[in-house]
Amino acid sequence: MNACGIATVDSVDALYMAQVGNPNLYASHEEGAVDCLKRAGLVPKSYTVEQYEKEANAMGHAAPGETVNTTYDMKKPEVLACLAANGNVFMDR
């Protein structure tokens, strides 16, 4: 199963991320996510990678049940799609 996943799923996942979530082929997952969020109108055009990293860090260090205010709405499927397509995954605790 691992060999199949590596041979097929990983390749498809990489292509999907490049075509949908990161068409400009940013090397940084963070840059790709911010670009995707901007293109979808989910954050202001002035939103920066530094802001994204600060918010992501705050979410990663939040206590269970703690709500972190972010520029983007983590309940929107479009936001989650941008983040997932760029290799950024956040889990509810």
HTML snippet that shows the backbone in 3Dmol.js (N, CA, C, O; Angstrom):
<script src="https://3Dmol.org/build/3Dmol-min.js"></script>
<div id="view" style="width:600px;height:400px;position:relative"></div>
<script>
const pdb = `
ATOM      1  N   MET A   1       0.823  -1.180   0.000  1.00  0.00           N
ATOM      2  CA  MET A   1       0.000   0.000   0.000  1.00  0.00           C
ATOM      3  C   MET A   1       0.879   1.261   0.000  1.00  0.00           C
ATOM      4  O   MET A   1       0.583   2.230  -0.699  1.00  0.00           O
ATOM      5  N   ASN A   2       1.956   1.238   0.786  1.00  0.00           N
ATOM      6  CA  ASN A   2       2.864   2.390   0.800  1.00  0.00           C
ATOM      7  C   ASN A   2       3.483   2.626  -0.568  1.00  0.00           C
ATOM      8  O   ASN A   2       3.571   3.764  -1.029  1.00  0.00           O
ATOM      9  N   ALA A   3       3.915   1.540  -1.223  1.00  0.00           N
ATOM     10  CA  ALA A   3       4.526   1.671  -2.540  1.00  0.00           C
ATOM     11  C   ALA A   3       3.545   2.254  -3.543  1.00  0.00           C
ATOM     12  O   ALA A   3       3.919   3.090  -4.366  1.00  0.00           O
ATOM     13  N   CYS A   4       2.301   1.822  -3.480  1.00  0.00           N
ATOM     14  CA  CYS A   4       1.278   2.348  -4.382  1.00  0.00           C
ATOM     15  C   CYS A   4       1.053   3.832  -4.112  1.00  0.00           C
ATOM     16  O   CYS A   4       0.949   4.634  -5.040  1.00  0.00           O
ATOM     17  N   GLY A   5       0.980   4.184  -2.837  1.00  0.00           N
ATOM     18  CA  GLY A   5       0.773   5.584  -2.480  1.00  0.00           C
ATOM     19  C   GLY A   5       1.900   6.461  -2.968  1.00  0.00           C
ATOM     20  O   GLY A   5       1.670   7.552  -3.489  1.00  0.00           O
ATOM     21  N   ILE A   6       3.115   5.987  -2.800  1.00  0.00           N
ATOM     22  CA  ILE A   6       4.277   6.760  -3.235  1.00  0.00           C
ATOM     23  C   ILE A   6       4.300   6.868  -4.758  1.00  0.00           C
ATOM     24  O   ILE A   6       4.610   7.927  -5.302  1.00  0.00           O
ATOM     25  N   ALA A   7       3.977   5.788  -5.434  1.00  0.00           N
ATOM     26  CA  ALA A   7       4.047   5.763  -6.892  1.00  0.00           C
ATOM     27  C   ALA A   7       2.916   6.533  -7.562  1.00  0.00           C
ATOM     28  O   ALA A   7       3.102   7.071  -8.654  1.00  0.00           O
ATOM     29  N   THR A   8       1.759   6.594  -6.935  1.00  0.00           N
ATOM     30  CA  THR A   8       0.617   7.216  -7.618  1.00  0.00           C
ATOM     31  C   THR A   8       0.042   8.413  -6.870  1.00  0.00           C
ATOM     32  O   THR A   8      -0.004   9.518  -7.410  1.00  0.00           O
ATOM     33  N   VAL A   9      -0.383   8.207  -5.665  1.00  0.00           N
ATOM     34  CA  VAL A   9      -1.066   9.267  -4.927  1.00  0.00           C
ATOM     35  C   VAL A   9      -0.163  10.475  -4.730  1.00  0.00           C
ATOM     36  O   VAL A   9      -0.610  11.606  -4.920  1.00  0.00           O
ATOM     37  N   ASP A  10       1.082  10.272  -4.358  1.00  0.00           N
ATOM     38  CA  ASP A  10       1.992  11.387  -4.147  1.00  0.00           C
ATOM     39  C   ASP A  10       2.180  12.203  -5.427  1.00  0.00           C
ATOM     40  O   ASP A  10       2.258  13.431  -5.375  1.00  0.00           O
ATOM     41  N   SER A  11       2.252  11.537  -6.553  1.00  0.00           N
ATOM     42  CA  SER A  11       2.414  12.235  -7.829  1.00  0.00           C
ATOM     43  C   SER A  11       1.182  13.051  -8.177  1.00  0.00           C
ATOM     44  O   SER A  11       1.294  14.200  -8.604  1.00  0.00           O
ATOM     45  N   VAL A  12       0.018  12.465  -7.998  1.00  0.00           N
ATOM     46  CA  VAL A  12      -1.236  13.169  -8.286  1.00  0.00           C
ATOM     47  C   VAL A  12      -1.389  14.359  -7.340  1.00  0.00           C
ATOM     48  O   VAL A  12      -1.804  15.440  -7.759  1.00  0.00           O
ATOM     49  N   ASP A  13      -1.057  14.160  -6.078  1.00  0.00           N
ATOM     50  CA  ASP A  13      -1.149  15.232  -5.095  1.00  0.00           C
ATOM     51  C   ASP A  13      -0.247  16.394  -5.486  1.00  0.00           C
ATOM     52  O   ASP A  13      -0.670  17.548  -5.420  1.00  0.00           O
ATOM     53  N   ALA A  14       0.968  16.115  -5.885  1.00  0.00           N
ATOM     54  CA  ALA A  14       1.903  17.168  -6.279  1.00  0.00           C
ATOM     55  C   ALA A  14       1.394  17.929  -7.498  1.00  0.00           C
ATOM     56  O   ALA A  14       1.492  19.155  -7.550  1.00  0.00           O
ATOM     57  N   LEU A  15       0.854  17.213  -8.471  1.00  0.00           N
ATOM     58  CA  LEU A  15       0.309  17.868  -9.662  1.00  0.00           C
ATOM     59  C   LEU A  15      -0.896  18.733  -9.317  1.00  0.00           C
ATOM     60  O   LEU A  15      -1.025  19.848  -9.821  1.00  0.00           O
ATOM     61  N   TYR A  16      -1.775  18.226  -8.463  1.00  0.00           N
ATOM     62  CA  TYR A  16      -2.944  18.991  -8.042  1.00  0.00           C
ATOM     63  C   TYR A  16      -2.506  20.284  -7.356  1.00  0.00           C
ATOM     64  O   TYR A  16      -3.029  21.358  -7.652  1.00  0.00           O
ATOM     65  N   MET A  17      -1.552  20.176  -6.446  1.00  0.00           N
ATOM     66  CA  MET A  17      -1.087  21.361  -5.733  1.00  0.00           C
ATOM     67  C   MET A  17      -0.532  22.387  -6.715  1.00  0.00           C
ATOM     68  O   MET A  17      -0.782  23.583  -6.564  1.00  0.00           O
ATOM     69  N   ALA A  18       0.210  21.939  -7.708  1.00  0.00           N
ATOM     70  CA  ALA A  18       0.804  22.857  -8.674  1.00  0.00           C
ATOM     71  C   ALA A  18      -0.246  23.498  -9.577  1.00  0.00           C
ATOM     72  O   ALA A  18      -0.167  24.695  -9.852  1.00  0.00           O
ATOM     73  N   GLN A  19      -1.213  22.735 -10.036  1.00  0.00           N
ATOM     74  CA  GLN A  19      -2.203  23.248 -10.978  1.00  0.00           C
ATOM     75  C   GLN A  19      -3.253  24.122 -10.327  1.00  0.00           C
ATOM     76  O   GLN A  19      -3.627  25.155 -10.883  1.00  0.00           O
ATOM     77  N   VAL A  20      -3.731  23.734  -9.173  1.00  0.00           N
ATOM     78  CA  VAL A  20      -4.859  24.428  -8.561  1.00  0.00           C
ATOM     79  C   VAL A  20      -4.421  25.428  -7.507  1.00  0.00           C
ATOM     80  O   VAL A  20      -4.767  26.607  -7.581  1.00  0.00           O
ATOM     81  N   GLY A  21      -3.679  24.972  -6.548  1.00  0.00           N
ATOM     82  CA  GLY A  21      -3.374  25.808  -5.405  1.00  0.00           C
ATOM     83  C   GLY A  21      -2.136  26.664  -5.557  1.00  0.00           C
ATOM     84  O   GLY A  21      -1.965  27.637  -4.822  1.00  0.00           O
ATOM     85  N   ASN A  22      -1.260  26.318  -6.505  1.00  0.00           N
ATOM     86  CA  ASN A  22      -0.004  27.040  -6.636  1.00  0.00           C
ATOM     87  C   ASN A  22       0.401  27.119  -8.111  1.00  0.00           C
ATOM     88  O   ASN A  22       1.453  26.610  -8.497  1.00  0.00           O
ATOM     89  N   PRO A  23      -0.447  27.766  -8.941  1.00  0.00           N
ATOM     90  CA  PRO A  23      -0.145  27.800 -10.371  1.00  0.00           C
ATOM     91  C   PRO A  23       1.105  28.607 -10.709  1.00  0.00           C
ATOM     92  O   PRO A  23       1.663  28.449 -11.794  1.00  0.00           O
ATOM     93  N   ASN A  24       1.555  29.472  -9.794  1.00  0.00           N
ATOM     94  CA  ASN A  24       2.777  30.248 -10.024  1.00  0.00           C
ATOM     95  C   ASN A  24       4.022  29.499  -9.579  1.00  0.00           C
ATOM     96  O   ASN A  24       5.138  30.007  -9.692  1.00  0.00           O
ATOM     97  N   LEU A  25       3.823  28.279  -9.067  1.00  0.00           N
ATOM     98  CA  LEU A  25       4.916  27.382  -8.676  1.00  0.00           C
ATOM     99  C   LEU A  25       5.868  27.998  -7.646  1.00  0.00           C
ATOM    100  O   LEU A  25       7.088  27.918  -7.786  1.00  0.00           O
ATOM    101  N   TYR A  26       5.291  28.612  -6.613  1.00  0.00           N
ATOM    102  CA  TYR A  26       6.108  29.125  -5.512  1.00  0.00           C
ATOM    103  C   TYR A  26       6.787  27.963  -4.819  1.00  0.00           C
ATOM    104  O   TYR A  26       6.168  26.920  -4.607  1.00  0.00           O
ATOM    105  N   ALA A  27       8.032  28.124  -4.470  1.00  0.00           N
ATOM    106  CA  ALA A  27       8.770  27.074  -3.758  1.00  0.00           C
ATOM    107  C   ALA A  27       8.291  26.973  -2.317  1.00  0.00           C
ATOM    108  O   ALA A  27       8.351  25.901  -1.715  1.00  0.00           O
ATOM    109  N   SER A  28       7.822  28.070  -1.770  1.00  0.00           N
ATOM    110  CA  SER A  28       7.367  28.121  -0.384  1.00  0.00           C
ATOM    111  C   SER A  28       5.871  27.819  -0.310  1.00  0.00           C
ATOM    112  O   SER A  28       5.067  28.425  -1.019  1.00  0.00           O
ATOM    113  N   HIS A  29       5.512  26.875   0.557  1.00  0.00           N
ATOM    114  CA  HIS A  29       4.093  26.567   0.760  1.00  0.00           C
ATOM    115  C   HIS A  29       3.342  27.793   1.258  1.00  0.00           C
ATOM    116  O   HIS A  29       2.185  28.008   0.896  1.00  0.00           O
ATOM    117  N   GLU A  30       3.993  28.588   2.082  1.00  0.00           N
ATOM    118  CA  GLU A  30       3.354  29.776   2.637  1.00  0.00           C
ATOM    119  C   GLU A  30       3.041  30.791   1.542  1.00  0.00           C
ATOM    120  O   GLU A  30       1.946  31.353   1.516  1.00  0.00           O
ATOM    121  N   GLU A  31       3.991  31.029   0.639  1.00  0.00           N
ATOM    122  CA  GLU A  31       3.755  31.955  -0.471  1.00  0.00           C
ATOM    123  C   GLU A  31       2.617  31.464  -1.353  1.00  0.00           C
ATOM    124  O   GLU A  31       1.766  32.245  -1.779  1.00  0.00           O
ATOM    125  N   GLY A  32       2.609  30.175  -1.619  1.00  0.00           N
ATOM    126  CA  GLY A  32       1.535  29.602  -2.433  1.00  0.00           C
ATOM    127  C   GLY A  32       0.180  29.762  -1.779  1.00  0.00           C
ATOM    128  O   GLY A  32      -0.799  30.098  -2.444  1.00  0.00           O
ATOM    129  N   ALA A  33       0.118  29.520  -0.465  1.00  0.00           N
ATOM    130  CA  ALA A  33      -1.148  29.649   0.261  1.00  0.00           C
ATOM    131  C   ALA A  33      -1.636  31.086   0.244  1.00  0.00           C
ATOM    132  O   ALA A  33      -2.816  31.339  -0.001  1.00  0.00           O
ATOM    133  N   VAL A  34      -0.741  32.029   0.501  1.00  0.00           N
ATOM    134  CA  VAL A  34      -1.133  33.445   0.509  1.00  0.00           C
ATOM    135  C   VAL A  34      -1.605  33.868  -0.869  1.00  0.00           C
ATOM    136  O   VAL A  34      -2.609  34.570  -0.988  1.00  0.00           O
ATOM    137  N   ASP A  35      -0.900  33.452  -1.913  1.00  0.00           N
ATOM    138  CA  ASP A  35      -1.305  33.787  -3.274  1.00  0.00           C
ATOM    139  C   ASP A  35      -2.694  33.220  -3.578  1.00  0.00           C
ATOM    140  O   ASP A  35      -3.536  33.911  -4.151  1.00  0.00           O
ATOM    141  N   CYS A  36      -2.928  31.976  -3.197  1.00  0.00           N
ATOM    142  CA  CYS A  36      -4.220  31.334  -3.423  1.00  0.00           C
ATOM    143  C   CYS A  36      -5.332  32.083  -2.682  1.00  0.00           C
ATOM    144  O   CYS A  36      -6.397  32.336  -3.246  1.00  0.00           O
ATOM    145  N   LEU A  37      -5.083  32.432  -1.426  1.00  0.00           N
ATOM    146  CA  LEU A  37      -6.076  33.170  -0.632  1.00  0.00           C
ATOM    147  C   LEU A  37      -6.387  34.517  -1.271  1.00  0.00           C
ATOM    148  O   LEU A  37      -7.543  34.939  -1.300  1.00  0.00           O
ATOM    149  N   LYS A  38      -5.362  35.192  -1.782  1.00  0.00           N
ATOM    150  CA  LYS A  38      -5.572  36.486  -2.443  1.00  0.00           C
ATOM    151  C   LYS A  38      -6.367  36.318  -3.739  1.00  0.00           C
ATOM    152  O   LYS A  38      -7.314  37.064  -3.986  1.00  0.00           O
ATOM    153  N   ARG A  39      -5.984  35.339  -4.567  1.00  0.00           N
ATOM    154  CA  ARG A  39      -6.674  35.115  -5.841  1.00  0.00           C
ATOM    155  C   ARG A  39      -8.143  34.800  -5.638  1.00  0.00           C
ATOM    156  O   ARG A  39      -8.981  35.162  -6.464  1.00  0.00           O
ATOM    157  N   ALA A  40      -8.459  34.125  -4.536  1.00  0.00           N
ATOM    158  CA  ALA A  40      -9.844  33.751  -4.244  1.00  0.00           C
ATOM    159  C   ALA A  40     -10.605  34.871  -3.529  1.00  0.00           C
ATOM    160  O   ALA A  40     -11.795  34.725  -3.248  1.00  0.00           O
ATOM    161  N   GLY A  41      -9.939  35.973  -3.236  1.00  0.00           N
ATOM    162  CA  GLY A  41     -10.590  37.086  -2.556  1.00  0.00           C
ATOM    163  C   GLY A  41     -10.903  36.791  -1.096  1.00  0.00           C
ATOM    164  O   GLY A  41     -11.836  37.364  -0.533  1.00  0.00           O
ATOM    165  N   LEU A  42     -10.133  35.903  -0.481  1.00  0.00           N
ATOM    166  CA  LEU A  42     -10.384  35.495   0.901  1.00  0.00           C
ATOM    167  C   LEU A  42      -9.597  36.315   1.908  1.00  0.00           C
ATOM    168  O   LEU A  42      -9.885  36.281   3.104  1.00  0.00           O
ATOM    169  N   VAL A  43      -8.612  37.048   1.431  1.00  0.00           N
ATOM    170  CA  VAL A  43      -7.833  37.973   2.251  1.00  0.00           C
ATOM    171  C   VAL A  43      -7.606  39.237   1.419  1.00  0.00           C
ATOM    172  O   VAL A  43      -7.716  39.200   0.193  1.00  0.00           O
ATOM    173  N   PRO A  44      -7.291  40.348   2.076  1.00  0.00           N
ATOM    174  CA  PRO A  44      -7.008  41.571   1.321  1.00  0.00           C
ATOM    175  C   PRO A  44      -5.757  41.413   0.450  1.00  0.00           C
ATOM    176  O   PRO A  44      -4.884  40.600   0.754  1.00  0.00           O
ATOM    177  N   LYS A  45      -5.676  42.180  -0.613  1.00  0.00           N
ATOM    178  CA  LYS A  45      -4.506  42.139  -1.505  1.00  0.00           C
ATOM    179  C   LYS A  45      -3.223  42.513  -0.768  1.00  0.00           C
ATOM    180  O   LYS A  45      -2.129  42.138  -1.190  1.00  0.00           O
ATOM    181  N   SER A  46      -3.358  43.253   0.334  1.00  0.00           N
ATOM    182  CA  SER A  46      -2.194  43.683   1.104  1.00  0.00           C
ATOM    183  C   SER A  46      -1.692  42.621   2.089  1.00  0.00           C
ATOM    184  O   SER A  46      -0.684  42.832   2.763  1.00  0.00           O
ATOM    185  N   TYR A  47      -2.383  41.491   2.175  1.00  0.00           N
ATOM    186  CA  TYR A  47      -2.021  40.414   3.102  1.00  0.00           C
ATOM    187  C   TYR A  47      -0.649  39.870   2.732  1.00  0.00           C
ATOM    188  O   TYR A  47      -0.356  39.668   1.553  1.00  0.00           O
ATOM    189  N   THR A  48       0.199  39.631   3.739  1.00  0.00           N
ATOM    190  CA  THR A  48       1.577  39.213   3.478  1.00  0.00           C
ATOM    191  C   THR A  48       1.862  37.800   4.009  1.00  0.00           C
ATOM    192  O   THR A  48       1.118  37.259   4.826  1.00  0.00           O
ATOM    193  N   VAL A  49       2.948  37.236   3.523  1.00  0.00           N
ATOM    194  CA  VAL A  49       3.408  35.937   3.994  1.00  0.00           C
ATOM    195  C   VAL A  49       3.742  36.037   5.486  1.00  0.00           C
ATOM    196  O   VAL A  49       3.486  35.104   6.247  1.00  0.00           O
ATOM    197  N   GLU A  50       4.308  37.161   5.894  1.00  0.00           N
ATOM    198  CA  GLU A  50       4.649  37.347   7.306  1.00  0.00           C
ATOM    199  C   GLU A  50       3.397  37.303   8.182  1.00  0.00           C
ATOM    200  O   GLU A  50       3.414  36.700   9.255  1.00  0.00           O
ATOM    201  N   GLN A  51       2.311  37.937   7.733  1.00  0.00           N
ATOM    202  CA  GLN A  51       1.052  37.887   8.480  1.00  0.00           C
ATOM    203  C   GLN A  51       0.544  36.451   8.561  1.00  0.00           C
ATOM    204  O   GLN A  51       0.107  35.993   9.617  1.00  0.00           O
ATOM    205  N   TYR A  52       0.608  35.746   7.428  1.00  0.00           N
ATOM    206  CA  TYR A  52       0.155  34.358   7.387  1.00  0.00           C
ATOM    207  C   TYR A  52       0.958  33.505   8.365  1.00  0.00           C
ATOM    208  O   TYR A  52       0.388  32.720   9.123  1.00  0.00           O
ATOM    209  N   GLU A  53       2.279  33.660   8.348  1.00  0.00           N
ATOM    210  CA  GLU A  53       3.130  32.867   9.237  1.00  0.00           C
ATOM    211  C   GLU A  53       2.828  33.172  10.706  1.00  0.00           C
ATOM    212  O   GLU A  53       2.813  32.264  11.537  1.00  0.00           O
ATOM    213  N   LYS A  54       2.589  34.437  11.025  1.00  0.00           N
ATOM    214  CA  LYS A  54       2.265  34.825  12.398  1.00  0.00           C
ATOM    215  C   LYS A  54       0.950  34.178  12.845  1.00  0.00           C
ATOM    216  O   LYS A  54       0.856  33.653  13.955  1.00  0.00           O
ATOM    217  N   GLU A  55      -0.064  34.219  11.974  1.00  0.00           N
ATOM    218  CA  GLU A  55      -1.359  33.628  12.306  1.00  0.00           C
ATOM    219  C   GLU A  55      -1.264  32.104  12.396  1.00  0.00           C
ATOM    220  O   GLU A  55      -1.859  31.495  13.285  1.00  0.00           O
ATOM    221  N   ALA A  56      -0.522  31.496  11.485  1.00  0.00           N
ATOM    222  CA  ALA A  56      -0.358  30.040  11.508  1.00  0.00           C
ATOM    223  C   ALA A  56       0.365  29.611  12.776  1.00  0.00           C
ATOM    224  O   ALA A  56       0.007  28.602  13.384  1.00  0.00           O
ATOM    225  N   ASN A  57       1.373  30.364  13.175  1.00  0.00           N
ATOM    226  CA  ASN A  57       2.109  30.068  14.403  1.00  0.00           C
ATOM    227  C   ASN A  57       1.190  30.181  15.616  1.00  0.00           C
ATOM    228  O   ASN A  57       1.243  29.346  16.519  1.00  0.00           O
ATOM    229  N   ALA A  58       0.354  31.207  15.635  1.00  0.00           N
ATOM    230  CA  ALA A  58      -0.584  31.379  16.752  1.00  0.00           C
ATOM    231  C   ALA A  58      -1.556  30.204  16.819  1.00  0.00           C
ATOM    232  O   ALA A  58      -1.871  29.718  17.905  1.00  0.00           O
ATOM    233  N   MET A  59      -2.032  29.748  15.658  1.00  0.00           N
ATOM    234  CA  MET A  59      -2.947  28.599  15.637  1.00  0.00           C
ATOM    235  C   MET A  59      -2.242  27.330  16.111  1.00  0.00           C
ATOM    236  O   MET A  59      -2.829  26.510  16.817  1.00  0.00           O
ATOM    237  N   GLY A  60      -0.991  27.180  15.720  1.00  0.00           N
ATOM    238  CA  GLY A  60      -0.239  26.002  16.110  1.00  0.00           C
ATOM    239  C   GLY A  60       0.077  25.934  17.593  1.00  0.00           C
ATOM    240  O   GLY A  60       0.340  24.857  18.128  1.00  0.00           O
ATOM    241  N   HIS A  61       0.050  27.076  18.254  1.00  0.00           N
ATOM    242  CA  HIS A  61       0.364  27.129  19.678  1.00  0.00           C
ATOM    243  C   HIS A  61      -0.856  27.407  20.542  1.00  0.00           C
ATOM    244  O   HIS A  61      -0.727  27.654  21.741  1.00  0.00           O
ATOM    245  N   ALA A  62      -2.038  27.367  19.938  1.00  0.00           N
ATOM    246  CA  ALA A  62      -3.272  27.621  20.694  1.00  0.00           C
ATOM    247  C   ALA A  62      -3.579  26.450  21.619  1.00  0.00           C
ATOM    248  O   ALA A  62      -3.306  25.292  21.303  1.00  0.00           O
ATOM    249  N   ALA A  63      -4.139  26.775  22.740  1.00  0.00           N
ATOM    250  CA  ALA A  63      -4.569  25.734  23.681  1.00  0.00           C
ATOM    251  C   ALA A  63      -5.808  25.039  23.120  1.00  0.00           C
ATOM    252  O   ALA A  63      -6.549  25.640  22.343  1.00  0.00           O
ATOM    253  N   PRO A  64      -6.042  23.793  23.499  1.00  0.00           N
ATOM    254  CA  PRO A  64      -7.253  23.102  23.041  1.00  0.00           C
ATOM    255  C   PRO A  64      -8.503  23.934  23.344  1.00  0.00           C
ATOM    256  O   PRO A  64      -8.709  24.378  24.473  1.00  0.00           O
ATOM    257  N   GLY A  65      -9.319  24.131  22.330  1.00  0.00           N
ATOM    258  CA  GLY A  65     -10.550  24.902  22.482  1.00  0.00           C
ATOM    259  C   GLY A  65     -10.365  26.398  22.329  1.00  0.00           C
ATOM    260  O   GLY A  65     -11.348  27.134  22.243  1.00  0.00           O
ATOM    261  N   GLU A  66      -9.121  26.866  22.292  1.00  0.00           N
ATOM    262  CA  GLU A  66      -8.854  28.300  22.144  1.00  0.00           C
ATOM    263  C   GLU A  66      -9.104  28.731  20.703  1.00  0.00           C
ATOM    264  O   GLU A  66      -8.705  28.035  19.769  1.00  0.00           O
ATOM    265  N   THR A  67      -9.753  29.860  20.519  1.00  0.00           N
ATOM    266  CA  THR A  67     -10.008  30.403  19.193  1.00  0.00           C
ATOM    267  C   THR A  67      -8.958  31.453  18.876  1.00  0.00           C
ATOM    268  O   THR A  67      -8.725  32.369  19.665  1.00  0.00           O
ATOM    269  N   VAL A  68      -8.334  31.321  17.735  1.00  0.00           N
ATOM    270  CA  VAL A  68      -7.344  32.290  17.277  1.00  0.00           C
ATOM    271  C   VAL A  68      -7.972  33.093  16.154  1.00  0.00           C
ATOM    272  O   VAL A  68      -8.465  32.527  15.179  1.00  0.00           O
ATOM    273  N   ASN A  69      -7.956  34.403  16.289  1.00  0.00           N
ATOM    274  CA  ASN A  69      -8.496  35.262  15.236  1.00  0.00           C
ATOM    275  C   ASN A  69      -7.501  35.343  14.091  1.00  0.00           C
ATOM    276  O   ASN A  69      -6.329  35.664  14.288  1.00  0.00           O
ATOM    277  N   THR A  70      -7.983  35.050  12.900  1.00  0.00           N
ATOM    278  CA  THR A  70      -7.156  35.122  11.706  1.00  0.00           C
ATOM    279  C   THR A  70      -7.830  36.021  10.683  1.00  0.00           C
ATOM    280  O   THR A  70      -9.028  36.289  10.769  1.00  0.00           O
ATOM    281  N   THR A  71      -7.063  36.473   9.731  1.00  0.00           N
ATOM    282  CA  THR A  71      -7.591  37.315   8.663  1.00  0.00           C
ATOM    283  C   THR A  71      -8.571  36.527   7.803  1.00  0.00           C
ATOM    284  O   THR A  71      -9.528  37.090   7.270  1.00  0.00           O
ATOM    285  N   TYR A  72      -8.338  35.252   7.671  1.00  0.00           N
ATOM    286  CA  TYR A  72      -9.190  34.382   6.856  1.00  0.00           C
ATOM    287  C   TYR A  72     -10.057  33.527   7.772  1.00  0.00           C
ATOM    288  O   TYR A  72      -9.719  33.300   8.934  1.00  0.00           O
ATOM    289  N   ASP A  73     -11.166  33.062   7.238  1.00  0.00           N
ATOM    290  CA  ASP A  73     -12.137  32.271   8.005  1.00  0.00           C
ATOM    291  C   ASP A  73     -11.852  30.788   7.815  1.00  0.00           C
ATOM    292  O   ASP A  73     -12.103  30.230   6.747  1.00  0.00           O
ATOM    293  N   MET A  74     -11.326  30.156   8.858  1.00  0.00           N
ATOM    294  CA  MET A  74     -10.960  28.740   8.779  1.00  0.00           C
ATOM    295  C   MET A  74     -12.168  27.817   8.607  1.00  0.00           C
ATOM    296  O   MET A  74     -11.990  26.618   8.390  1.00  0.00           O
ATOM    297  N   LYS A  75     -13.365  28.336   8.698  1.00  0.00           N
ATOM    298  CA  LYS A  75     -14.556  27.504   8.494  1.00  0.00           C
ATOM    299  C   LYS A  75     -14.976  27.469   7.016  1.00  0.00           C
ATOM    300  O   LYS A  75     -15.841  26.678   6.639  1.00  0.00           O
ATOM    301  N   LYS A  76     -14.377  28.306   6.195  1.00  0.00           N
ATOM    302  CA  LYS A  76     -14.716  28.344   4.769  1.00  0.00           C
ATOM    303  C   LYS A  76     -13.967  27.247   4.017  1.00  0.00           C
ATOM    304  O   LYS A  76     -12.745  27.139   4.125  1.00  0.00           O
ATOM    305  N   PRO A  77     -14.691  26.444   3.264  1.00  0.00           N
ATOM    306  CA  PRO A  77     -14.030  25.393   2.481  1.00  0.00           C
ATOM    307  C   PRO A  77     -12.995  25.936   1.503  1.00  0.00           C
ATOM    308  O   PRO A  77     -11.998  25.271   1.224  1.00  0.00           O
ATOM    309  N   GLU A  78     -13.223  27.136   0.984  1.00  0.00           N
ATOM    310  CA  GLU A  78     -12.276  27.722   0.030  1.00  0.00           C
ATOM    311  C   GLU A  78     -10.934  28.011   0.702  1.00  0.00           C
ATOM    312  O   GLU A  78      -9.880  27.838   0.091  1.00  0.00           O
ATOM    313  N   VAL A  79     -10.978  28.446   1.950  1.00  0.00           N
ATOM    314  CA  VAL A  79      -9.744  28.700   2.705  1.00  0.00           C
ATOM    315  C   VAL A  79      -9.009  27.384   2.927  1.00  0.00           C
ATOM    316  O   VAL A  79      -7.807  27.284   2.680  1.00  0.00           O
ATOM    317  N   LEU A  80      -9.735  26.387   3.391  1.00  0.00           N
ATOM    318  CA  LEU A  80      -9.114  25.084   3.644  1.00  0.00           C
ATOM    319  C   LEU A  80      -8.540  24.485   2.368  1.00  0.00           C
ATOM    320  O   LEU A  80      -7.498  23.830   2.402  1.00  0.00           O
ATOM    321  N   ALA A  81      -9.217  24.707   1.235  1.00  0.00           N
ATOM    322  CA  ALA A  81      -8.718  24.197  -0.045  1.00  0.00           C
ATOM    323  C   ALA A  81      -7.397  24.863  -0.410  1.00  0.00           C
ATOM    324  O   ALA A  81      -6.472  24.191  -0.866  1.00  0.00           O
ATOM    325  N   CYS A  82      -7.299  26.182  -0.215  1.00  0.00           N
ATOM    326  CA  CYS A  82      -6.040  26.886  -0.501  1.00  0.00           C
ATOM    327  C   CYS A  82      -4.918  26.362   0.378  1.00  0.00           C
ATOM    328  O   CYS A  82      -3.806  26.124  -0.093  1.00  0.00           O
ATOM    329  N   LEU A  83      -5.215  26.184   1.651  1.00  0.00           N
ATOM    330  CA  LEU A  83      -4.185  25.734   2.573  1.00  0.00           C
ATOM    331  C   LEU A  83      -3.760  24.298   2.262  1.00  0.00           C
ATOM    332  O   LEU A  83      -2.568  23.991   2.228  1.00  0.00           O
ATOM    333  N   ALA A  84      -4.732  23.432   2.037  1.00  0.00           N
ATOM    334  CA  ALA A  84      -4.421  22.024   1.750  1.00  0.00           C
ATOM    335  C   ALA A  84      -3.675  21.874   0.429  1.00  0.00           C
ATOM    336  O   ALA A  84      -2.754  21.064   0.322  1.00  0.00           O
ATOM    337  N   ALA A  85      -4.067  22.648  -0.568  1.00  0.00           N
ATOM    338  CA  ALA A  85      -3.418  22.557  -1.876  1.00  0.00           C
ATOM    339  C   ALA A  85      -1.976  23.019  -1.829  1.00  0.00           C
ATOM    340  O   ALA A  85      -1.201  22.750  -2.747  1.00  0.00           O
ATOM    341  N   ASN A  86      -1.616  23.714  -0.763  1.00  0.00           N
ATOM    342  CA  ASN A  86      -0.240  24.188  -0.606  1.00  0.00           C
ATOM    343  C   ASN A  86       0.486  23.509   0.540  1.00  0.00           C
ATOM    344  O   ASN A  86       1.485  24.016   1.050  1.00  0.00           O
ATOM    345  N   GLY A  87      -0.032  22.352   0.937  1.00  0.00           N
ATOM    346  CA  GLY A  87       0.662  21.552   1.932  1.00  0.00           C
ATOM    347  C   GLY A  87       0.533  22.041   3.360  1.00  0.00           C
ATOM    348  O   GLY A  87       1.261  21.582   4.239  1.00  0.00           O
ATOM    349  N   ASN A  88      -0.384  22.965   3.603  1.00  0.00           N
ATOM    350  CA  ASN A  88      -0.599  23.485   4.952  1.00  0.00           C
ATOM    351  C   ASN A  88      -1.875  22.879   5.506  1.00  0.00           C
ATOM    352  O   ASN A  88      -2.954  23.086   4.950  1.00  0.00           O
ATOM    353  N   VAL A  89      -1.764  22.142   6.581  1.00  0.00           N
ATOM    354  CA  VAL A  89      -2.932  21.494   7.158  1.00  0.00           C
ATOM    355  C   VAL A  89      -3.041  21.880   8.621  1.00  0.00           C
ATOM    356  O   VAL A  89      -2.068  21.790   9.369  1.00  0.00           O
ATOM    357  N   PHE A  90      -4.223  22.308   9.025  1.00  0.00           N
ATOM    358  CA  PHE A  90      -4.478  22.660  10.413  1.00  0.00           C
ATOM    359  C   PHE A  90      -5.592  21.762  10.906  1.00  0.00           C
ATOM    360  O   PHE A  90      -6.596  21.572  10.218  1.00  0.00           O
ATOM    361  N   MET A  91      -5.421  21.215  12.082  1.00  0.00           N
ATOM    362  CA  MET A  91      -6.422  20.313  12.648  1.00  0.00           C
ATOM    363  C   MET A  91      -7.062  20.953  13.854  1.00  0.00           C
ATOM    364  O   MET A  91      -6.399  21.629  14.641  1.00  0.00           O
ATOM    365  N   ASP A  92      -8.367  20.736  13.995  1.00  0.00           N
ATOM    366  CA  ASP A  92      -9.058  21.178  15.204  1.00  0.00           C
ATOM    367  C   ASP A  92      -8.600  20.315  16.355  1.00  0.00           C
ATOM    368  O   ASP A  92      -8.343  19.121  16.197  1.00  0.00           O
ATOM    369  N   ARG A  93      -8.502  20.937  17.514  1.00  0.00           N
ATOM    370  CA  ARG A  93      -8.126  20.160  18.694  1.00  0.00           C
ATOM    371  C   ARG A  93      -9.322  19.990  19.587  1.00  0.00           C
ATOM    372  O   ARG A  93      -9.221  19.363  20.641  1.00  0.00           O
TER     373      ARG A  93
END
`;
const viewer = $3Dmol.createViewer("view");
viewer.addModel(pdb, "pdb");
viewer.setStyle({}, {cartoon: {color: "spectrum"}});
viewer.zoomTo();
viewer.render();
</script>
